[in-house]
């Protein structure tokens, strides 16, 4: 039971408790309403059968046909066509972004088979787009926070007036040790996500006729790619300024999903640090084997909130870069093993703050030059792309 396994089991236990608590709350909130609605429907059904002299089996068969028509997109009121080009474009957009509202589904066998192939590459490409957006937004926030910090130092007289970015940093002590905080990044992303959701909700309230709370609910469900489908925008047959509304709807959904995705990745790093802090508080001291293993690992990637960063005495190779989770072993340009792939996906708070500092200070990114380099050298996935952008060096610990 080393530290990595302990963190995984602790997170699994916390998620199970979180799911149980959520299920308890939602069951207490929604179950009475569901039971009351079922009672009202049964009373209405029996009254209709008695008044119009229709047997209950025939009435239920008719209602089943109506439910099938609703699932196929047929409504009593006129709605927009589901499979014209704008409707089909809306459908494929919800597929590749994994929102999946469910109000439109392919009915033919050929359509279902094509969706499997189309979604395989479309979802992969869209997730890559979200990862690259995360990389760009972190660089932008680091640049902005660095500029604000320099302006604050100039006002306080701690920075020379003729200082420019890209000059030697050794003589400016106030900037050498400065690192943008990952908590500030999380706060900025959170504020931007809330502002975007409020603006989008105002548009949906005015155009769709929903109340503001329902519009906020729709924004969160859509931007987080949950996509229940109980509320779906742009489904009426006609709108005032329909082209402008469809464009605004597309932009809001695209920016909202990108922003919430980035926010989720940053929050996941903070959650990991909380898990490390909990493991430190409840560190196993009764088992000598576990204690020896923990001492040997040296808490490789466990940077807890408020803890001092410890320097590791490991030798430097030619390019001077190491990965902290591989104990000084450099990630080479050759095809990496599964151990290296797993290690490259571990991103800590210190890694994030280090790269934020390097990006803000204008330091060039170090590239491993190797004749056998390929696209797998930096890992795969959201955290691997973040690790490539937020790579740490051993002398920064």
Secondary structure, DSSP 4 states (H G I P E B T S, - for coil): --HHHHHHHHHHHHHHHHHHHHHHHHHHHHHHHHHHHHHHHHHHHHHHHHHTT--HHHHHHHHHHHHHHHHTT--SS-B--SSSHHHHHHHHHHHHTT----SS---SHHHHHHHHHHHHHHHHHHHHHHHHHHHHHHHHHHHHHHHHHHHHHHHHT-S-TT--TTS--TT-HHHHT----HHHHHHHHHHHHHHHHHHHHHHHHHHH---HHHHHHHHHHHHTT----SS-SS-BS--TTHHHHHHHHHHHHHHHHHHHHHHHHHHHHHHHHHHHHHHHHT---S-HHHHHHHHHHT-TT---TTPPPPPP-----TT----GGGTT----SSPPPHHHHHHHT---HHHHHHHHHHHHHTPPPP----TT--TTTT-SSHHHHHHHHT---GGG-
